[in-house]
Structure formats: C-alpha cells, structure tokens
Amino acid sequence: MFWQTIDFAKISKNKKRMKEAITCNIEVLKESEDFQVDISLLEEHNGVSIYNINFSSDLEFQPQKVTFKWKIPAVNVKGVWKPTTDFAKRIMDDWELDHMESRISVDSPVISLFGHDDSNIITFACSDAINTKKLNALYREEDNCIYCHISFFTERHHSITNYNAQLRIDQRDQHFSESLKNVGKWWENFENLTPAIVPDLAKVPVYSTWYQFHQKLDIKDLLEECKIASTLGYELIILDDGWQTKDENRGYDYTGDWYPERIPDMEGFVNEVHKTGMKLALWYSVPFCGKKSKAYKKFKDKFLTEEHRWAPVFDPRYPEVRSYLISLYVTALTTWKIDGFKLDFIDEFKVYPSTKLTKEDGRDYSSVNLAVDRLMTDIISSLHAIKPNVVIEFRQKYTGPAMRKYGNMFRAFDCPGDSAMNRVRIADIKMLCGNTAVHSDMFTYHREEPLEIKALQLVNTLFGVPQLSILLQKATEDELSMIRFYTLYWRNHANVFLNGKFTPHKPLANYPILKSSSEELTIIGLYDNYVINFEEKTHQIDIINGQSDAKIIVSSTKNYGAYHSTTYDCTGKKVTECNLMILIGVVQIKVPPCGLIRLEKNTGT
C-alpha cells in the first residue's frame, strides 16, 4: 500500500462566530506501482477547492483501486446526504463498509455532510460521472472525526495509459442544498456532461398506465382515461409495459422485438390519443432481450450476461447491438408518430462476473460504461434529428449528471402509495439536476381511503412534476375535483415549482418543509407537525397543509404586518377569508387537511 498527502485548509465559523483554521491531509492510497498517481490543486476560492487527479504510465496498464481519503472534525454534523439514500441519511460508522457506488447509470459521484441547522459542513464531488467509483463519509469513534473518501477503479477495468478527473471540495457556510446545486452547475461545465435541452412537454403533468393497468392494457379504456385526464390538466400519457406483448406475467421473456402485439395499429391508436389533447410516450426496457424473442436468436453471444434474473442483457459494445436498439426508437418515432420514450433499466448495463473487458470478437469498446455513453448519445442525437422536442424519461437511480445528456425527465423511483418517499426522492433528485424536469413517481391510492388521505399522495408530488396512475373512470366527483384543483394549481405556478429558489428543510426528518419562491410568490409545503419559521418577503405566500392535522403553526421573529388570507380545502373550495397579522411570536392557523392557505400582503402595510 502506497500513499502521499496533500494539505488543504478550511476556515469555519462556530456558533460564537469564532474562527478556527482546520487543516486536513488528503491521503492517496493505491495498491499497484504499475502507474503514477498525481494530485494537484487547480484552484481555491471562497471555501471551494478543486484538485486535478491524474493516473499515468509510459506503458499500458490495467488500473487498480486508488483511494483519496481525508478527515474533518465531526463538529455540528447531523447527517450525510447521498443521491439515493432515501430515508437513511444518518451518520455511518467506519466499520460499516457498504459504500456508495457511482457510475454512468447509477447515482452521482457526490456526498454532502449537513449540520443541525441544515448548513453545509463539507460537500465533495468528482467530475468523472461515467466510470465506476465508490464514495463514503464515515464516523470514527477513536477520534470523533469524519473520514471522507473516494475510490477509483473499484471494478474490473480495461487497460489504459492515462486517466484524468477533478475532485471538488466545498466547505462554505451555506445551506447544504446550495452546495449540491452548485455541484450540479459545476458538472454542466464539462463538455462531456452538457445537459440535453428540456422541451415544454417534459414539464407537463403525466398520466401513467402502470399502477392501474400493468400489462393488461385495453385500447377503449385507455382512450377514455386520456379524455378525462386531459380535462384535469394532464397532457402526456406514458404507455408502460404491456403494449408490446399479450403476455401478462410481468416478466421480460418477450422483450427485444418490440412489436406492438397488443395494439397492432399503434399509429392509429397514437392518432386517437392525440385527438383527446394528450401526447404519448412508450416504455422500453432497453437492456433486456428475452429468450422468447426473435432478437435473442439474432444476437446470440452478444450479451453482457445471460444469467440475469429477468432476461439476457444486450452488450452495447457491439456496434450492431447499438444500431439495432437505435433503429427501434427511430422507427417508433417516425412510423407511429409518438412523442417520447420511457427508457427503463439503463442501470442494468454493467460489468457482470462473466463480462470480458476487451476489444475483440466484434466489440469496438472494451469499457461497458463508455459503450453505454456512446449508445445513449447516438440514441438521443438520432431522435433529436427527427423530433427536437422528443421527451425521454429516466428514473432513479439513473438520474446522474451523465444521464442529463440524454434524458430530460427524471422520475422518482417506484414508491406506490408512499407519499413521504415520493416527496423525499423528488427533493433529492431536484437539488442536483438543474433545469432537467424532475417528476414524481405516479401517485396512487386505495379507493376506500378518505379524500384528504388520498390528497396526501398528490400534494407530496407538487415540488416535482406530478404523475398519476389512477383509474379516472371510477373516480368519484370529489376525487376528480381534488385532482383537478391541485393539478391546475401546479400548472398555474409551474414556473415557481420548476424554476424558483428551492429549499428542502430538515433532510434527516425527510424534508417535512419544502419551499420554492420567485420574486412575487413563495410556496411552502408543510408535511409534518413542524413550526414554519416565517421569513418571507414576497407579496404572496401559499402554504400547502400536506398533513392530516387541520392546522399550521407559524413563528416569526419580525413584525410582518397584515395579510389577506384565503383558505381552501383539498378540492379547491373556499373555506374562510379574513385578515391575518404576522407579528413577533407564534400564530396557529386553521387549515383543512391537505388544504391551502393564501396570504397576500395588504397594500400599505
């Protein structure tokens, strides 16, 4: 084991505003002498340090694991944020060795430590979002410090002669979400991570067939659902698994051919959907080639693995495999006149135990990750050449900076019936992905739930783009009123939800308060029994009571004066209207469960 150290300094403020210099050492640990590892400081400004990392050799070498490691005092550290930790944002100990993996189609190479006041303690990220690496930040009980590390080449890799990346370390005193947003902007500056254009269609509420229909799709019912959904404010339907096969076993044995067996006249069906005012996107499980498909016979021996639990996985390192997959989507776009794609399971393109990492037998790439990059780049460029505003949806975990090059809709990973998880996943994606449209998982609920509890599923999606999977033909009038009210509310304020200053509060408590604001409007979502610290300067403040309690509590340290308040229930019915004073102290306001209160600053106050 070999190592070297590099010093960097941090100036941090404690609660008494005393300044203390904290000096840390970056250790470089490697297991091979076959290549040289160099790290140098590129720039350091206002608490942000950027290092250049280089691996090189005069001869071709097969890279082995290299780890960069440093420690910081565990002062005011409340939790650790990772891209898809969901509810598990606690501090981990250094004997817990389950590190976060990042690669082109899994997560993002970034970790943020946040304080008890949601402040950034340290946020570190890597510019290489394509190759596989592992990251963590772990507590050591012997010295009460947090040990941060990032390890490169943690899986088998093909031989190379040079490798370069950057490490960014942010220790500024600001809200942790700002540090993450800045990482997202930093990634955008790299030529190989330039995000795709986000068309308007990527930013409209979506009806999905999955939770209600699964593979049992019926043309008549689907068209009726589109008609109703269109009147509620939905503009896009995603036709999920089932359109390509009559098999209803929820398996992938017949994937690979993508002939519309269940809807033979797909072009005619798409045309009928368009007549309802809706656009249509089709689902594809990109990597899978079922053993009962014709494609399986055609591409025999051109798979990354045939031992996958669901289906053999195409090997994108073969140019004929990439050409075939691209042709499927180009044909669908040109022949059926669809408007977009839900490209699923991209994360299953990876190195399997039996995968050979060489250029031979017709493969023009040895790296799986680089081949995935080539495949997805060629897909999106081919589709854009035909239809520049085509929408492409990806879901967690393939929502990292590299995937922003190809997709313009990022959806929270499946969490049917779990409103809290939906909210958390939306917030986690949103902090990193810039202007890429963040979508909720499809909200759904049991028909016998009380209306206000059903509404919880919807109001927890509002800081993303709402997606639903409800059988609207069987919905009650009250349900339709509730869906219509909040969907139209979202549409009317989409600019604030999508482009406003977004602040998620209390990550370890699963973001019970979310806020997004523009110059004129602040929208606050309250999702648990917490006090809202009122510090709003906008003319209008909307507070969504996303809980089952019929009250919200507002605390203020300043006198903000008089507001005209209007309260609505979850169907949009006006409940009360009065003047309300926000002064130093605490005020409790009665708001129906899943209702909304609008505060408008009185003129002259």
N, C-alpha and C positions, 0 to 999 in steps of 0.2 A: 504494500500500500504506500503510495507516494502522496505528498501534499505540499502546498505552498500557501502563504497567507497574504491577504491584502487588507489594509486598514481603510475604514471609512468612518466618518463622524456624523453624529446627529445632535442637533440642538432641539430639545423638547421642553415644553412648559408644563410644570406641575400645577396643582390646584391653587398654589400660592403665587403663581407666576414667577417662581424662581427658575432660573435657567441652569441646566446641568448638561454638560457635554458627555455623551455616551459613545465610547469608541468600541467598535466590534472588529473582528477579524473574519475575513472570508477564507475558509479552508477549501483547497482544491484537492479532492481525493480521487485517485484513479488506480486502476488495477493492472495497467499494462504500460510498458515502456516503448511500445511499438509506434507511438505517435506523441507529439508535443502538444501540451495544453497551455495556452496563454490567456490571461485575462487582464484587461487594461481599462482604466477609467476614461470614458469618452467625454462625459460632461457631468457637471454637478451644479445644480442651481435651485435655490429656494427649497431645499429639503428633498429634491429628487436627484438620484444618482443613476447614471446609465453606464454599464460596463460592456465592453466588447469581449466576446468569448471566441477563441479560435482553436481548432484542433487541426494539426497538420503533420505531414510526413513527406519525405522525399520519395518514399515508396508507397504503393497502395497498401492500405491496412484495413482490417476489419475492426471497427470501433468497439471498445468495451465500455462498460459503465463508468461514467465520470460524475462525481457529485460535488456541488458547490454548497458549502454549509457555513452558517454563521449563527450567532446567538444575540438576543436582546434581553434586557431585564424584563421580567413579567410584571411590569408596572401598569396598572389600570387596564389589564387585558381581561375582557369579559368573554370573548368567544372568537372563533375562527370561521371566516366565510370562505367557502369554496363554491364553484359554479353549480353543483348539483347535490349539495348535502341535504337539501330539503329541511327537515326539522332538526337535523343533527349538526348544529353549529357550535357545539360545546368545545371546550379545550380538551385535546387529546394528550395523553402522556407518551413519553418517548419509548415505552415498552409496547405501545400499540403500533404495530408495524404495517397497518393497512393503508398504504399511501395512495394518494390521488393520482390517477393516470390521465394523461392528456395526449391526444394525437389529432390528426386532421378531422376526424369524425366523432371524437369523444371529448367533451368538456373543453376547457380553455386553460392555457398554462398561466394561471394567476391564483394567488391566495391573498386574503386580506385579514389582518387581525384588527378587531374593533374593541373600543373601550366601553366602560359602563355608561358613558354618555353618547354612545354611537360614534365617537370620534375615531379617526384613522390612527392606529398605532404603527402599523407598517403594512404596506401592500407591495408585493413583488410579483413580477410577471416576466415572461420570456417572449422574444419576438418570433421564435420558431413555433408556429402553431400547427405544423404539419407532421413532423417526426415525433415519435413516441418518447415521452419522458414522464417522470414521477416527481411529485412535489409534496411537501408537508410542512407543518409548523407544529412542533411538539414540546410539551412542558417537561422539563427535567427536575425531579424533586430534590436532587442533590444540591442544586444551586438556585432553584426558583427562577430559572431563565427559560425563554422560549427558543428552541433551536429550529431555525428555518433551513430548508434545503431544497435543491432542485437537482435531479439526477437525469443525465442524458444517456441515450442508447441503453435503455433498460430492457430491450428485447433484441432478439437476433436481428442483425442489420447487414446489408450487403457491403462489400468493400468500397472504400472511398480513399481520396487523397487529401481532402480538405473539408472542413466544416466551420461555419460561422453563424453566430447568433448574438443577440443582445439580452442583457439582464437589466431590468428596470426596478429600482427600489425607491418607493415613495414613503417618506416619513413625515409628511406635512400634517399640521394640526388643522384638520377639516373633517367634515362628515365622511364616514367611510365610503358612502355611496359616490361621493365626488371623486375619490381616489379611483374607484372602479370605472367610473365614466371616463376619466382621463386615460386609463389604460386602454379602453376601447378606442378612444381618439388616437392614441399612440399607435395602435395596431394598424389603423386606417392609413397611416403614412407610409407603410411598407408596400412597395409595388406589387408584391405577390399576395397582398391581403386587401386589395382595393374592393370595397363592397359593391354589390350589384345595385342597379337602380331599383327603387321601390315604387312601383306603379300604384295608382289610386285604388285599383282593385284589390291590392294586398291589404288595404286599410278599411275594409268594409266588413260588417258582421256576417258570419258564416253559418250556414246550416250544414250539419254533417249527418250522414246516414248511419254511422257506425253503431252507436249505442242502441238505437231503436230498431234498426233493420238487420244489423250484422250482415250475413251473406244472403239473407232472404229478401232480395230486392224485388219490388213489384213496380212496374212502369206506371200504372194508373195511380197507385198510392203516392209515388214519388212526385208526379206532376201536381197532384192535389196539395202535397206538402209545400211544393215550390210556390204555388199560388198564395197559400196562407202566409208563408214565411215572407214573401215579398211585401205583403201589406203590413207586416210587423217591423220592417226596416232591414231585412236581410237581403243581400244582393248576390251571394255566391253559395252554391251548393257543392260540397265535396262528396262525390260518389265513391264511397270507400269499397273495401274488399267485397267481392261477390259479383261485380259486373262482368268479370272475365270467365266465370265458371258457374255451372249449376250444382257443383259440389257444395254442401253446406256443413262440412265437418270442421270448419275454422282451421283448416290446415293449409299447407303450401305445396301439396303434391302436384297441382296443376299450374303453378306459376311458371313463367318463362316464355309462353307463347303469346299471351295477352290478346287473344281473340275474344270479342265480346259475345261469348256464348249465351249469356242470359239476356243480353239486349242486342240482338243481331243487327237491327237498324240503328246503330249508335248515332249516325249523323242525323237521322230523323228525330231521334229522342233529344239530342242536344238542341236541335231547332225548336222543338216543343218547349223545352226548358227556357230557352231564350224568350219565347213568346210570353212567359209568365213574368218577365222582368228580371230573371235570375241568370247569372253566368254559371259555368260548370267546370269543375276540375276533377280529374280522375286520379285514383290511387294506384300506385305501382309499388310492389316490394322489389326494389331494384336488384339486390344481390342474388335473390333466390331463383333457382331453376329446378322445379320439381321433377322427380324421377318419372312421373307420368306424362310429362310434356314432350313435345317433339324436339324442343330446343335441347333437352337433356341428351338426346341421342346425337344431335348435331355437334354439340360442344363437349362430348366425352373427353375426359382428361384435361379439360381447360377450366378446372375449378380450384379454388384455394383449399377447399376441403369438401369431401362428400360425407363427412361424419357429423355435420351439423344436426342438431336435434329436429330442425324443421325441414331443411332442404339443402341440397348441394349449393355452394356459394360460388358464383362466377368469379373467375380470375381476371381482373381488369388490366393485367399486364399484357394480355394478348390483344393486339390491335383489332382482330376480328370480333372479339367479345365486345370491345368498346363500340365498334361500328354497328354491331347488332343492337345493342342497347340504345344507342343514339337513334337508330332507324325506327325503333318502336315509338319513341316520343315524337319524332318528326312526323311520322305517318299519322299518329293520333291528332296532332295539331293541324295538319293540312287536310286530312281526309274527313275527320269528324267535326272539325271546327270548334274544338274545345277551347277553354280559356286559361287552363292551368293544370298543374300536377301536384299531387301529394306524393313525394318520392320518399319512400319509407325504408327503414332498416339499413341506412347507409353505414351505420357503425359496425355492421357485420362484415364489411370489407376489412380484414385484418390478417395478421400473421397467425396461422394455426400451426400446431406441432408438426404437421406433415408438409407445410409450405416450404418450397425450395426458394431461396433468395438469390437467384442467379438469372442472368440473361441467357437463356438457351431454350431450345425446343420451340422457338417461335415467339418467345416473350421479348418485348422491346423495352421492358423495365425490369429491374431486379427488385426495386422497392415497391411494396404494396401501397404505401401512403402516397408516394409520388404518382403512381398509376391512378389512384383514386382522384388525385388533383387533376390529372390530365383528362380522365373520364368526365368529371363534373364540369370542368372548364369547357370541354368540347360540347357537352350537352347544352349548357346554357347559351353558348355562342351560336349553336345551331338553331335553338329555339328563338333566340332574340333576332336572328336574321329573318325569321318568318313572322314573328309577332313580338315586337319590342316590349309590350306591356303584359307578357305572359307572367302568371304568378306561379311561384314554386314554394311549396310548404315543406319545411323540415321540422321535426320535433326533437325535444331533448332526448339524448344528450348531444346530438349533432347540431349544436347551435353556437359553436365557437367562432372565432374571427375568420378562420379559413372558410367555413361554411357560408359566411356572409357574401363570399364571392359568387355564390351560385344561387342561394335562396333569398327570397325577400319576405317570407313569412316564417317566423319561428314560433312553434306552438309548445305550450307546456306539456310535459309528458303525461300520459294517461292517468287520470285520477278520478274516475266516475263517482259522483256522489260525494266527493271530498272537497268541500268549498274552501277549507283552510289551506289544503295543499295546493289547490289551484292558485290561490292568491300568492302563496309563497313562491311557487315556481314562476309565475308571471314576473314578480318583483326581481327574482334572481336573474332571469334572462335579461330583463329590461335594463339593468344597470350596465351591461357590457356591450349591448348590440347597437348603440347609436340610433340611426333612423330606420333600421330594419324593423318591420312591423312585428310586434310581439302579440301572439294570440293566446287566448285561454285554451285549456282543454275544454271539450264540449261539456257544458253544464247539462245535467240531467237529474231527475229526482223521481221518487215514488209517487204515484198518482194520489195516494191517500194522505200524504203529508199536508199539514195546514199551509195555507197560501203563503204566510210570512216565512215559513221554513223553506218552502220552495224558492222564495225570493232570495234567500241566502245564497243559493247556488249561483244566481245571476249577479247579485251585487258584488260578489267576490271576484268577478271577472272584469270589472269595469276599468281597471287600470291597464288592461290589455285590450285587444280587440275581442269582443265576445263571440264565442262559438257555442251553438246549442245543438243538442240531439234529443229533441222532444217530439213525440208523435202529436203534432199540432191538430190533426183531425179529431183527436179525442180529448183535447184540452178544453177546460171549462172557460166560460167567458171571463171569469176573474183571472185565470191563468194568462189568457191572451192579453188582457188589459195590463197585467203586471209586466209581461214580456215586452209589450208594445211601449209602455211608459219608459222603462229603463233602457230599452234599445234606442228609442228616439232621443232620450236624454243623452245617451252616449254619442249618438250621431251629431246632435246639436253642439256638443262640446268635444268632439273628436280631436280638435287641434290642441286643446289643453291636455287631454289624456295622452295623446301621442307625442306632442312636441313641447309640452310645458316642462317646467323645472320639477323633476320627480324626486321625492324624498321618501324612502321607506324607513320607518322608525322601529326600533327595538327588534333587531334581527333574531336574537335568541328567544324572543317571545313570539316569533312567527309573524312579524310585521302587523301588529294589531292596529296601527295607524299608518295610512298611506296618504300622501299629499302630492298634488300636481297643480302648478299655478302658472298663469300668464300675468301680464301687466294688469288686467282688469278682473280676472276671476281666479279664485283659489277653490279647488275641490279637495275635500278631506273625506277619506273613508275611515270610519271607526268600526273595528271588527271584534272588539272585546271590551270588557268593562275597565277602560282606562280613561284618565283625565286628559282632555285635549288642552295643550298649552297654547292659548290664543295669542298669536303674534302676527296677525295678518294685516296687510296694508292695502289690499285690493278693494275695489269698490264693492264687489260681490263675493260672498263666501258661501259655498254649498257644502253642507255636511251630510254625508250618507250614513245613516244609522244601520250599519251592517251587522246587527246583533239582534238577539231575541228580546232584550230589555227595551222598555218603552221610554228610555231617557238617555240623554247625553250630558256630560259634565264638562264645563269649560272653565279653565283657570286663566287669569290674566294678571300680569304684574304692572300693567299700564291702564289708564283710562282711555278706552277707545270710543266711548260715547254711544249714541243711539243708532240702532239699526231697525229697519223694517223687516220683520220676519214672516215668512210664509212656510207652513208645514204641510207636507203631503204624505199620504200613506203609500204603500208599495204599489198601488195601482195608478198612482198619479192624482188621486182625488184630494182636493184641498181640504185640510182638516182645521187649521187655525190660521189667523192672520192678525198680527199685532206689532207694537213697537217693543224693542228689547234693548236694554242697556248692558254694554260690556264694560265693566269697571274693574278696578283692582279688587281681586278676590275670586270667589268661585260662584258660578251660577249653574243651576241644574235646569235643563230644558226638556220638556216632554215632547218626544218624537216617537211616532209609531214604530214598532219593529220593522226593520228594512224600509223605513220611510226616509224622507229627506227634508231638511230644513234649509231654506234660503235666507241669508242675511244680506240686506242691501243697505249700504251706508246712507243714512239720512242726509239730505242736502243741507249744508250749513253747519254740520256738527263736526 
